[in-house]
Amino acid sequence: MAEESTYERKRREIIATALDLFSTRGFEGTTLEAVAEVLGYTKPALYYYFKSKEDLFRSLILDSLKEAETRLRNIVARRAPVGDRLCDVIHLLLDDHLSRRGYFSISHVLPGFKERMLGGPEREEIERLSGKIPSIIMELIAEGVDSGDFMDEDPKIIGGIVFGMISGVLMHISIPALSSIDHDRLKSRLDRIVIKGISA
């Protein structure tokens, strides 16, 4: 693997800091000045990497989606029982959200974030990649249906229900009934509910 350049390392550092700020302060409450201040940079130094807050936000979303797709594809490609891989997908989604890391966090902390995007190739790429996340889950479900591990039902229906359940937990994770549960226990309960519900 090629060594990461200083430019790429600093760019990733800026994106990680911006993610924390967008997650805690929202889109309107986050400024380039705030990102620069946290990093100890000047605002003009940030312009070397990003033209505007919107450019930084788009880059954050695109990078996070690409990383999410890669990580999900790696889980799906593993040689392991399909139920175990589905549980690993659930854990990835929950862990990312609970640690306020990446696309899954932004998409649930900032509802309507895609509507903030201007039209153009970046928005089209975000839409395309956003659709890949549930598609990957449906591919895994289809594999389980074909192998006889999951119920004999249209994988799109099962996948849609599973994705809806996961999204529901992510959107409501802060309510007392869920926030008071230990995260590992929450993951194991969701695993059990999902796998038991779709098993053949």
Secondary structure, DSSP 8 states (H G I E B T S, - for coil): -----HHHHHHHHHHHHHHHHHHHHTTTT--HHHHHHHHT--HHHHHTT-SSHHHHHHHHHHHHHHHHHHHHHHHHHSSS-HHHHHHHHHHHHHHHHHTT-HHHHHHHHSTTGGGGS-SSHHHHHHHHHHHHHHHHHHHHHHHHHHHTSB-SS-HHHHHHHHHHHHHHHHHTTTSHHHHTS-HHHHHHHHHHHHHHHHB-
